[in-house]
Amino acid sequence: MANADLLAEIDREIMAHKDNCINGHPSFQLFFAHIFQFYMIKFEMEMCAVPEKHDSPEATRAEILLHHRDWFTTTGGLARICVDLLERAGERLEQAL
Protein backbone atom coordinates (compact mmCIF):
# COMPACT_ATOMS: atom_id res chain seq x y z
CA MET A 1 0.00 0.00 0.00
CA ALA A 2 1.40 3.41 -0.95
CA ASN A 3 2.00 6.03 1.72
CA ALA A 4 -0.82 8.22 0.39
CA ASP A 5 -3.23 5.27 0.50
CA LEU A 6 -2.15 4.36 4.03
CA LEU A 7 -2.53 7.96 5.14
CA ALA A 8 -6.02 8.12 3.61
CA GLU A 9 -7.01 4.90 5.37
CA ILE A 10 -5.74 6.15 8.73
CA ASP A 11 -7.50 9.48 8.16
CA ARG A 12 -10.83 7.75 7.46
CA GLU A 13 -10.52 5.59 10.57
CA ILE A 14 -9.58 8.42 12.94
CA MET A 15 -12.15 10.85 11.55
CA ALA A 16 -14.91 8.21 11.67
CA HIS A 17 -14.25 7.75 15.39
CA LYS A 18 -14.11 11.52 15.94
CA ASP A 19 -17.35 12.00 13.98
CA ASN A 20 -19.01 9.26 16.03
CA CYS A 21 -17.93 10.99 19.25
CA ILE A 22 -19.40 14.29 18.11
CA ASN A 23 -22.50 13.20 16.17
CA GLY A 24 -23.22 9.68 17.37
CA HIS A 25 -24.32 10.55 20.88
CA PRO A 26 -27.24 12.91 21.61
CA SER A 27 -25.73 13.82 24.98
CA PHE A 28 -22.68 15.29 23.24
CA GLN A 29 -24.60 18.22 21.77
CA LEU A 30 -27.03 18.52 24.66
CA PHE A 31 -24.49 18.52 27.48
CA PHE A 32 -20.87 17.70 26.79
CA ALA A 33 -20.32 20.14 23.91
CA HIS A 34 -20.92 23.03 26.28
CA ILE A 35 -18.05 21.86 28.48
CA PHE A 36 -15.80 20.72 25.67
CA GLN A 37 -16.26 23.58 23.19
CA PHE A 38 -13.37 25.67 24.50
CA TYR A 39 -10.96 22.81 23.80
CA MET A 40 -12.55 21.92 20.45
CA ILE A 41 -12.22 25.49 19.17
CA LYS A 42 -8.59 25.74 20.33
CA PHE A 43 -7.74 22.37 18.79
CA GLU A 44 -9.29 23.19 15.41
CA MET A 45 -7.58 26.60 15.31
CA GLU A 46 -4.23 24.94 15.97
CA MET A 47 -4.90 22.41 13.21
CA CYS A 48 -5.60 25.28 10.77
CA ALA A 49 -2.05 26.52 11.40
CA VAL A 50 -0.38 23.17 10.66
CA PRO A 51 -0.18 23.59 6.84
CA GLU A 52 2.13 26.58 7.29
CA LYS A 53 4.76 24.25 8.78
CA HIS A 54 4.94 21.76 5.91
CA ASP A 55 5.73 21.72 2.21
CA SER A 56 3.50 18.76 1.38
CA PRO A 57 -0.17 18.05 1.98
CA GLU A 58 0.76 14.54 3.13
CA ALA A 59 3.04 15.85 5.90
CA THR A 60 0.32 18.29 6.95
CA ARG A 61 -2.28 15.54 7.05
CA ALA A 62 0.02 13.22 8.98
CA GLU A 63 0.75 15.84 11.64
CA ILE A 64 -2.94 16.67 12.02
CA LEU A 65 -3.75 12.99 12.44
CA LEU A 66 -1.02 12.62 15.06
CA HIS A 67 -2.53 15.52 17.02
CA HIS A 68 -5.79 13.57 17.26
CA ARG A 69 -4.18 11.40 19.93
CA ASP A 70 -4.36 14.50 22.15
CA TRP A 71 -7.92 15.19 21.00
CA PHE A 72 -9.13 11.72 22.02
CA THR A 73 -7.12 11.74 25.27
CA THR A 74 -8.47 15.14 26.31
CA THR A 75 -12.02 14.35 25.23
CA GLY A 76 -11.98 11.04 27.07
CA GLY A 77 -10.57 12.65 30.20
CA LEU A 78 -13.17 15.41 30.18
CA ALA A 79 -15.93 12.89 29.56
CA ARG A 80 -14.78 10.77 32.51
CA ILE A 81 -14.78 13.84 34.78
CA CYS A 82 -18.30 14.75 33.61
CA VAL A 83 -19.63 11.23 34.13
CA ASP A 84 -18.08 11.03 37.61
CA LEU A 85 -19.56 14.39 38.61
CA LEU A 86 -22.99 13.46 37.27
CA GLU A 87 -22.91 10.13 39.09
CA ARG A 88 -21.94 11.81 42.36
CA ALA A 89 -24.67 14.41 41.91
CA GLY A 90 -27.18 11.62 41.28
CA GLU A 91 -26.09 9.81 44.44
CA ARG A 92 -26.46 13.00 46.48
CA LEU A 93 -29.93 13.57 45.05
CA GLU A 94 -30.96 10.01 45.90
CA GLN A 95 -29.68 10.47 49.46
CA ALA A 96 -31.66 13.70 49.77
CA LEU A 97 -34.90 11.92 48.90
C-alpha positions as CSV (number, residue, x, y, z in Angstrom):
1,M,0.0,0.0,0.0
2,A,1.4,3.4,-0.9
3,N,2.0,6.0,1.7
4,A,-0.8,8.2,0.4
5,D,-3.2,5.3,0.5
6,L,-2.2,4.4,4.0
7,L,-2.5,8.0,5.1
8,A,-6.0,8.1,3.6
9,E,-7.0,4.9,5.4
10,I,-5.7,6.2,8.7
11,D,-7.5,9.5,8.2
12,R,-10.8,7.7,7.5
13,E,-10.5,5.6,10.6
14,I,-9.6,8.4,12.9
15,M,-12.2,10.9,11.6
16,A,-14.9,8.2,11.7
17,H,-14.3,7.8,15.4
18,K,-14.1,11.5,15.9
19,D,-17.3,12.0,14.0
20,N,-19.0,9.3,16.0
21,C,-17.9,11.0,19.3
22,I,-19.4,14.3,18.1
23,N,-22.5,13.2,16.2
24,G,-23.2,9.7,17.4
25,H,-24.3,10.5,20.9
26,P,-27.2,12.9,21.6
27,S,-25.7,13.8,25.0
28,F,-22.7,15.3,23.2
29,Q,-24.6,18.2,21.8
30,L,-27.0,18.5,24.7
31,F,-24.5,18.5,27.5
32,F,-20.9,17.7,26.8
33,A,-20.3,20.1,23.9
34,H,-20.9,23.0,26.3
35,I,-18.1,21.9,28.5
36,F,-15.8,20.7,25.7
37,Q,-16.3,23.6,23.2
38,F,-13.4,25.7,24.5
39,Y,-11.0,22.8,23.8
40,M,-12.5,21.9,20.5
41,I,-12.2,25.5,19.2
42,K,-8.6,25.7,20.3
43,F,-7.7,22.4,18.8
44,E,-9.3,23.2,15.4
45,M,-7.6,26.6,15.3
46,E,-4.2,24.9,16.0
47,M,-4.9,22.4,13.2
48,C,-5.6,25.3,10.8
49,A,-2.0,26.5,11.4
50,V,-0.4,23.2,10.7
51,P,-0.2,23.6,6.8
52,E,2.1,26.6,7.3
53,K,4.8,24.3,8.8
54,H,4.9,21.8,5.9
55,D,5.7,21.7,2.2
56,S,3.5,18.8,1.4
57,P,-0.2,18.0,2.0
58,E,0.8,14.5,3.1
59,A,3.0,15.9,5.9
60,T,0.3,18.3,7.0
61,R,-2.3,15.5,7.0
62,A,0.0,13.2,9.0
63,E,0.7,15.8,11.6
64,I,-2.9,16.7,12.0
65,L,-3.8,13.0,12.4
66,L,-1.0,12.6,15.1
67,H,-2.5,15.5,17.0
68,H,-5.8,13.6,17.3
69,R,-4.2,11.4,19.9
70,D,-4.4,14.5,22.2
71,W,-7.9,15.2,21.0
72,F,-9.1,11.7,22.0
73,T,-7.1,11.7,25.3
74,T,-8.5,15.1,26.3
75,T,-12.0,14.4,25.2
76,G,-12.0,11.0,27.1
77,G,-10.6,12.6,30.2
78,L,-13.2,15.4,30.2
79,A,-15.9,12.9,29.6
80,R,-14.8,10.8,32.5
81,I,-14.8,13.8,34.8
82,C,-18.3,14.8,33.6
83,V,-19.6,11.2,34.1
84,D,-18.1,11.0,37.6
85,L,-19.6,14.4,38.6
86,L,-23.0,13.5,37.3
87,E,-22.9,10.1,39.1
88,R,-21.9,11.8,42.4
89,A,-24.7,14.4,41.9
90,G,-27.2,11.6,41.3
91,E,-26.1,9.8,44.4
92,R,-26.5,13.0,46.5
93,L,-29.9,13.6,45.1
94,E,-31.0,10.0,45.9
95,Q,-29.7,10.5,49.5
96,A,-31.7,13.7,49.8
97,L,-34.9,11.9,48.9
